[in-house]
């Protein structure tokens, strides 16, 4: 058995040292891809479509449609708490989604309009 001088681990005799490093780099890259978020950090409930809303825990197609219908009838949500007014979304569902939803720029510092001139 041959050992790698750099880390003391056994090296397959059938592969070169370079191939071993290539495999380590490939494995590291795969791990980084797995860690990458697949969903946006926050979902804007004033602009999200059905496909986006159903990504929230406890929100299926029926509740997602209800959110959109509420929005169409009442205008944009003014706060995230207002989503509890949607039929089928109560306190329990709200607690599951409250850290993942936003309305507009809530939680961000407002833009200074003078900087846009």
ABEGO torsion letter per residue (X at the ends): XBBBAAAGBBBBAABBAAAAAAAAAAAAAAAAAAABBABBABBBAAABBAAAAAABBGBBAAAAAAAAAAAAAAEBBABAAAAAABBGBBAAAAAAAAAABBBEABGBBBBBAAAAX
